[in-house]
């Protein structure tokens, strides 16, 4: 077997990068933790699943269609998105989940020596993609659980290419209102790309929440991310997209991997977009279960951070990674927040009431025995 | 004064490609000596490093390795000089366990003439290097001599309600180190703290990382230190606070700062091996306790705390049935989901001779043994190692087994019979969990 000098082949930024290890499949976890049921409350999935329109499309999918490549650029889905948001189809790029479009944008605009700016305690993938691509991720501390616009602007230098804002923020649920976002975009004044990740926007009912799609024309350096994994319940099919001005999207398209979105995902997403009732039902469930959690967690004397979105953060009087293991032994899977730089916090996704009761019961049990 | 600029400086390395032939002895020794001197090592330390290298080279050149190519690397670790003898083309027989060509050792045979052991007496650390990709070798480490400081007096610090946590500049770091030794009793901090300049060099080398809490100016009110062990474990020391009330949250801020720096690295576990009373509640779990033997022979408990940095994915481990009760008890206590696979032993043929690595730390008077590969005469060889280590005066002897390897797990009953007790499980510290045994005596 030939000797492979791996050490000499690997860039330093890859050597120093920690691969993300996803959790094992449920049957394996249940076996390891000795539980006969597992409530997954760690990934902010929609407990109602996909909208009925999408379910119907998925259910009647004809296996012979698997033999053909899908539309390489999600043609019909982009057309439908353009109608919905009054933009041009060429202003959209669809990816294999929103994670993929993050990589498209970073690859399109960053070169050696460049940096991106985001918050220290937010969705980690902006930081990860920048880091393993060899670019510096400048992390600005949150202020009162929210993105600190002034500090982000202060962090900009001549090598800053992209600023990522998660709105509402995962995991804190805080958001910039329209006035705040406009102010930020005005200060940037077109000099950098501003990405606003709106993965959870469909959960927000507040009237002052900005619709990034409507700001694209006014701010051509704005790129908006959306996903079908959260509100639309299609996380298992991996489909998300970005929207931006024609000039910006034309650049990003050059780094876009075509044919990465499968045909079933495209069909299901297309169908999901027409089901507004699903959003109403999901919002009602999230609202009711958040209220239930707020009351129960308050009665336990626990601090919470719950803004917009289908999740709640809970501060525990114990190490969150220990809480994760102990909750797992009760069949409840949450997200430990050390990795988000919120040590001793957990994030629990909103699920059906049965799952919320299981979580509260398990949490009460482990705290009682601590 | 704080700075966000890394203090770390890269290693400088000299390399010599030569042969394990006594014709090249002088050349190699000159290389080692001149390199050490060029790296700023004082004459006495340079001589000791040379003497160790002489023993090692002679030992290897008279072994089965005779005539083989060797790559000698001398590198400047700022606070130490290291020398590696890398044997990339060597056959898989590094004579650490017993002299080459002598076959298996007979019980009672004296190991005191082993070249490697003699070499170890001149340096601070000696370890066998074993990497399936790089090959094999032996490493020597000699730390530089630093001026000590007189026992510093406590410099009172006002209680800070507002403070900043960040990396210190060199003088701030040295001030922090002196304050730690003034505020805390010996044994609460690494022995390196007796030499602030050494700690500064250790931070520069990347051995330690440190965060301090200041008022934004010259007042240093506390700090925390850590280092990486392997790729998946971070070892922390502290936190150390100077006259700061707990309600101000400085301890939590320091631990939060440390976590912020390490959570998105490869590390999976954070252990605190020098915990202080200021360790914030709720952040760590008690992993267990080792024993630390002081120079007067008194053994005191050495509690070790830990927290995982990532969600534990659960895993499978190998275990000999004799170790299962300990593992079950500890895994249950720590809520670690593990599928324990038994290694009953199938009567298959085994190689005759095992290979142990021995890491000697003369500063801490500790030795850590590890089985690199299995051999039928492992019990006899282990017994000889113990005899030698005790004769050399090592106060604490540890043995680690990586539960990723059945052949290592199978050594548990041998260890227990020879006076070792399983003390701790370090989750994910090796390829799987590592069990640390400590020698308790027969």
Interface residues (C-beta under 8 A of the other chain):
Chain A: X3 X4 X6 X7 X16 X18 X21 X23 X24 X28 X29 X31 X32 X33 X34 X120 X124 X127 X128 X316 X317 X318 X319 X321 X322 X324 X325 X326 X328 X329 X335 X336 X338 X339 X341 X343 X344
Chain B: X133 X255 X256 X259 X260 X263 X264 X265 X266 X267 X281 X282 X283 X284 X285 X307 X308 X309 X310 X311 X312 X313 X314 X334 X335 X336 X337 X338 X339
